[in-house]
Amino acid sequence: MSRVHALRVLTAEKLTGLRDAIGKIHFPDGQADANKARERLKYDELFMLQLLLALKKSRAKVEIPGIPFSIESPLAGKLVDALPFKLTEAQKRVIREIGADMKSPAPMNRLIQGM
């Protein structure tokens, strides 16, 4: 992230500067200062966690090859047919995407959620 972009994010989110946040977390002038400092430090912690996860994911794709395999199975079709409902187009698309990923030697990392 460029310095200009970081400054835009800090300004848009109304976050205090890091140096000020570190000072105010230890010696706040009041509860409002302590809260602002805490919000900035939480933001930095979450940002660093996201950055580390992205780096780990990037390294895993390069350093640790996955094991490609075929998912063609008569049982898969029977499972879908046995469901008490019809799959939506989005569900069918996700199943196709997962199948394509499983055929690839690249490790798959997915989070699937539904309502």
C-alpha positions as a printed Julia matrix, in Angstrom:
115×3 Matrix{Float64}:
   0.0     0.0     0.0
   1.44    3.38   -0.93
   1.88    6.04    1.7
  -0.71    8.24   -0.04
  -3.25    5.4    -0.12
  -2.6     4.62    3.56
  -3.16    8.27    4.44
  -6.45    8.26    2.51
  -7.63    5.18    4.43
  -6.66    6.71    7.78
  -8.44    9.94    6.89
 -11.56    8.2     5.56
 -11.81    6.02    8.65
 -10.98    8.98   10.93
  -8.12    7.06   12.52
  -5.43    8.8    14.55
  -1.76    8.53   13.62
   0.14    5.5    14.91
   2.62    7.5    17.02
  -0.24    9.42   18.61
  -2.25    6.22   19.18
   0.66    4.54   20.97
   1.11    7.6    23.21
  -2.6     7.99   23.92
  -3.16    4.31   24.69
  -0.69    4.65   27.56
  -1.41    8.24   28.6
  -4.89    9.23   27.38
  -6.26   12.68   28.16
  -9.68   11.07   28.56
 -11.85    8.14   27.56
 -12.36    9.52   24.04
  -8.57    9.59   23.45
  -8.22    6.04   24.77
 -11.03    4.84   22.51
  -9.52    6.51   19.42
  -6.12    5.01   20.19
  -7.66    1.57   20.72
  -9.51    1.77   17.39
  -6.3     2.66   15.55
  -4.36   -0.18   17.17
  -7.18   -2.63   16.4
  -7.13   -1.48   12.78
  -3.37   -2.02   12.54
  -3.63   -5.46   14.15
  -6.35   -6.55   11.74
  -4.46   -5.1     8.77
  -1.29   -6.99    9.72
  -3.25  -10.21   10.22
  -4.82   -9.86    6.75
  -1.41   -9.12    5.26
   0.14  -12.2     6.88
  -2.74  -14.41    5.73
  -2.37  -13.13    2.16
   1.38  -13.8     2.29
   0.83  -17.3     3.69
  -1.75  -18.05    0.99
   0.58  -16.76   -1.71
   3.48  -18.86   -0.45
   1.33  -21.97   -0.11
   0.32  -21.79   -3.77
   3.96  -21.58   -4.85
   5.78  -23.76   -2.31
   3.32  -26.53   -1.5
   1.82  -28.23   -4.53
  -1.62  -29.71   -4.16
  -2.7   -33.13   -5.31
  -4.95  -32.98   -8.36
  -7.67  -35.58   -8.61
 -10.84  -36.23  -10.5
 -14.2   -35.85   -8.82
 -16.16  -37.8   -11.41
 -18.35  -40.09   -9.35
 -21.75  -41.66   -9.85
 -22.37  -41.14   -6.13
 -22.09  -37.35   -6.53
 -24.99  -37.32   -8.98
 -27.03  -39.59   -6.71
 -26.35  -37.28   -3.78
 -27.62  -34.25   -5.68
 -30.66  -36.2    -6.91
 -31.46  -37.29   -3.35
 -31.61  -33.75   -2.01
 -35.12  -32.65   -1.03
 -34.65  -29.45   -3.04
 -33.23  -28.28   -6.35
 -29.83  -26.62   -6.39
 -29.78  -22.96   -7.38
 -27.7   -21.83  -10.35
 -25.22  -20.26   -7.91
 -24.87  -23.58   -6.05
 -24.32  -25.45   -9.32
 -21.7   -22.88  -10.36
 -19.82  -23.25   -7.06
 -19.82  -27.03   -7.43
 -18.35  -26.69  -10.94
 -15.71  -24.24   -9.66
 -14.74  -26.57   -6.83
 -14.49  -29.46   -9.29
 -12.19  -27.41  -11.52
 -10.05  -26.43   -8.51
  -9.78  -30.04   -7.38
  -8.43  -31.07  -10.79
  -5.67  -28.47  -10.47
  -2.39  -29.05   -8.58
  -2.78  -25.64   -6.9
  -4.01  -25.85   -3.29
  -7.62  -24.82   -2.88
  -8.65  -22.34   -0.22
 -12.38  -21.62   -0.07
 -15.01  -20.41    2.31
 -18.54  -21.31    1.29
 -21.49  -19.88    3.14
 -25.16  -19.83    2.43
 -28.41  -18.66    3.78
